[in-house]
Amino acid sequence: MKFKGFNKSSLIEYPEKIVSVVFTGGCNFRCPFCHNKDLVLNPDKIPDITEKEIIDYIEKKRKWIDGIAITGGEPTLHKELPAFIKRIKDKGFLVELETNGTNPEMIKQLIDDNLVDYLAMDIKAPLEEKKYYQVIGKSGDKKKILDNIKKTINIIQKSGVDYEFRTTFVPGLLTKEDIYAIAEQLKGSKRYVIQKFLPNNNIDPEYEKKDTLKPGFFEEFKEKLKDYFDEIIIKA
């Protein structure tokens, strides 16, 4: 399996763990605010990073690295992903997987085969076809994609694997009411993360001009949604 990015050490991806972060190329969404534009639109122009480079590094740094976080792009587009994860797990490392939830079959396979230790799923908008498609910049079978997302949410909630759902709050694209709608739909989940978006290298360059909002803006969510989840985290 080939990767398109490698952050050798991160303290923010996997709660209370130090992980290396690997990035896959390609995505089936076109979220206009996405700040990984090249990974999504031009992955073939980015040099490959091999499995061997990644595995050699984390084994060399075993004393300091707990595992890896796999993100993208969308990792579950790559059929080689389970085999790569197994190689990592066989060496005794933890694995976090970040996903948009459109491949419930692969997520279930990874869970059933005990190949993931932490799952982070992006919830882009309230689970309603028109709004979701507006946010993900997508055309096509709205119902199928949203049905798959709902399936993945249900699989993760029932999995017994540690997890978080998370939403990037983008001014002008989402409203406070959208966040409360998402919270109602996810109510009872273990962990919900609300994070500000990054106005940098966005798919739609107009989003590079957006205001990221002041940190105090998000405190309302933390207070009002504290009883909806075991844990609510604001990253602002």
C-alpha positions in Angstrom: 0.0 0.0 0.0 1.2 3.5 -0.9 0.8 6.6 1.2 1.0 10.3 0.4 2.0 11.8 3.7 3.8 10.8 6.9 3.8 12.9 10.1 6.2 11.0 12.3 4.9 12.1 15.7 1.5 13.5 16.9 -0.1 14.0 20.3 -3.5 15.2 19.0 -4.8 12.4 16.8 -5.2 9.5 19.3 -6.3 10.5 22.8 -3.5 10.1 25.4 -1.2 8.3 22.8 1.7 9.3 20.7 1.3 8.1 17.1 2.7 8.5 13.7 0.1 9.8 11.2 -0.1 8.4 7.7 -2.1 9.9 4.9 -3.8 8.1 2.0 -4.5 9.7 -1.3 -7.9 10.2 -2.9 -11.4 10.9 -1.5 -15.0 10.3 -2.6 -16.0 13.7 -1.1 -15.2 17.2 -2.3 -15.9 19.2 0.9 -15.1 22.8 -0.2 -13.5 23.6 3.2 -11.1 20.6 3.1 -7.6 21.7 3.8 -6.0 18.6 2.2 -6.7 19.8 -1.3 -3.7 18.0 -3.0 -4.4 14.7 -1.2 -8.0 14.8 -2.5 -7.6 16.3 -6.0 -4.1 15.5 -7.1 -2.8 12.4 -5.2 -0.9 11.1 -8.2 1.3 14.2 -8.1 2.4 13.5 -4.6 5.4 11.2 -4.1 4.7 7.8 -2.6 5.7 6.7 0.9 6.0 3.0 1.2 4.8 0.7 3.9 8.4 -0.3 4.6 9.4 3.3 5.4 6.5 3.6 7.8 7.0 0.3 9.5 10.8 0.7 9.7 10.3 4.1 11.4 7.8 3.1 14.1 9.8 0.0 14.9 12.9 2.1 15.4 11.0 4.5 17.6 9.0 1.8 19.4 9.9 3.2 22.8 8.2 6.5 22.0 5.5 5.6 19.4 2.3 3.8 20.6 1.0 3.3 17.1 -0.3 4.9 14.0 -3.3 7.0 12.9 -4.5 6.5 9.3 -6.2 9.4 7.7 -6.5 11.0 4.2 -8.2 11.5 1.9 -10.4 8.6 2.7 -8.5 5.5 3.8 -11.3 3.0 3.2 -11.2 3.6 -0.5 -8.1 1.4 -0.5 -8.8 -2.3 -0.6 -5.2 -3.0 0.7 -6.0 -1.2 3.9 -6.9 -4.2 6.1 -3.7 -6.1 5.1 -1.6 -3.1 5.9 -3.3 -2.6 9.3 -2.7 -6.3 10.1 1.0 -5.9 9.5 1.0 -3.0 11.9 -1.1 -4.8 14.6 1.1 -7.9 14.2 4.0 -5.8 15.4 2.2 -4.8 18.5 1.2 -1.2 17.6 -2.2 0.5 18.2 -4.2 1.6 15.1 -6.5 4.6 14.8 -8.6 4.9 11.7 -10.2 8.2 10.5 -13.1 7.8 8.0 -16.0 9.6 6.4 -18.1 6.5 7.0 -19.0 5.7 3.4 -17.6 2.1 3.6 -19.5 0.4 6.4 -18.5 -3.1 5.1 -14.8 -2.4 5.5 -15.3 -0.8 8.9 -17.2 -3.8 10.1 -14.5 -6.1 8.8 -11.8 -4.2 10.6 -13.7 -4.3 13.8 -14.6 -8.0 13.5 -11.0 -8.9 12.8 -9.8 -6.8 15.8 -7.7 -4.6 13.6 -8.6 -1.1 15.0 -8.2 0.3 18.5 -9.8 3.7 17.9 -12.2 5.0 15.3 -12.7 8.7 14.4 -15.6 9.4 12.1 -16.4 12.7 10.5 -20.0 13.8 10.6 -20.1 16.6 8.1 -23.7 17.9 8.7 -27.1 16.8 10.0 -28.0 13.4 8.6 -30.3 14.8 5.9 -29.7 14.4 2.2 -29.8 17.9 0.9 -27.7 19.4 3.7 -25.1 16.6 3.7 -24.6 16.9 -0.1 -24.2 20.6 0.2 -21.4 20.2 2.7 -19.6 17.3 1.0 -19.7 18.9 -2.5 -21.0 15.7 -4.0 -23.4 14.7 -6.8 -24.9 11.3 -7.3 -26.9 8.9 -5.2 -27.6 10.9 -2.1 -29.6 8.2 -0.4 -27.0 5.5 -0.8 -24.2 7.6 0.6 -26.3 8.8 3.6 -27.5 5.3 4.2 -23.9 4.0 4.3 -23.0 6.8 6.7 -25.8 5.9 9.0 -24.8 2.2 8.9 -21.3 3.1 9.9 -22.4 5.2 12.8 -24.5 2.3 14.1 -21.6 -0.2 13.6 -19.2 2.1 15.5 -21.6 2.7 18.3 -22.2 -1.0 18.9 -18.6 -2.1 18.2 -17.0 -2.0 21.7 -14.1 -0.1 20.1 -13.1 3.3 21.5 -14.3 6.0 19.2 -15.3 9.6 18.5 -17.6 11.4 16.1 -16.5 14.8 15.1 -17.7 17.8 13.1 -15.8 20.7 11.6 -17.7 23.9 12.2 -17.4 26.0 9.0 -19.0 29.5 9.2 -21.5 30.0 6.4 -21.8 26.3 5.8 -23.0 25.1 9.2 -25.0 26.9 11.8 -25.4 26.4 15.5 -28.7 24.8 14.8 -27.0 22.2 12.6 -24.7 21.3 15.5 -27.6 20.8 17.8 -29.4 18.6 15.1 -26.3 16.5 14.8 -26.1 16.1 18.6 -29.7 14.9 18.7 -28.9 12.3 16.0 -25.8 11.1 17.8 -27.1 11.4 21.3 -25.8 8.7 23.7 -22.6 8.3 21.8 -19.3 8.0 23.7 -17.4 11.1 22.4 -18.3 14.1 20.2 -15.6 16.5 19.0 -16.4 19.9 17.5 -13.5 21.5 15.8 -12.8 24.7 13.9 -11.9 24.5 10.3 -8.5 25.6 8.9 -8.6 28.4 6.3 -5.5 27.0 4.4 -5.1 25.1 1.2 -8.8 24.6 0.9 -10.4 22.9 -2.1 -12.5 26.0 -2.7 -10.1 28.9 -2.3 -12.9 31.2 -1.1 -12.8 29.3 2.2 -9.3 30.6 2.8 -10.9 34.0 3.5 -13.4 32.6 6.1 -13.3 33.7 9.7 -12.4 30.8 11.9 -14.4 32.4 14.8 -13.1 33.1 18.3 -12.7 30.3 20.8 -15.5 31.6 23.0 -18.0 30.9 20.2 -17.8 27.2 20.9 -18.3 27.3 24.6 -22.1 27.3 24.2 -21.9 23.8 22.6 -19.8 22.4 25.4 -22.3 23.5 28.1 -25.5 22.7 26.2 -24.4 19.3 24.9 -22.6 18.0 28.0 -25.4 15.6 28.8 -25.7 14.2 25.3 -22.4 12.3 25.3 -20.0 10.7 27.7 -17.5 13.3 26.6 -17.7 16.4 24.5 -14.5 18.0 23.3 -14.1 21.4 21.7 -11.0 22.0 19.5 -11.0 25.7 18.8 
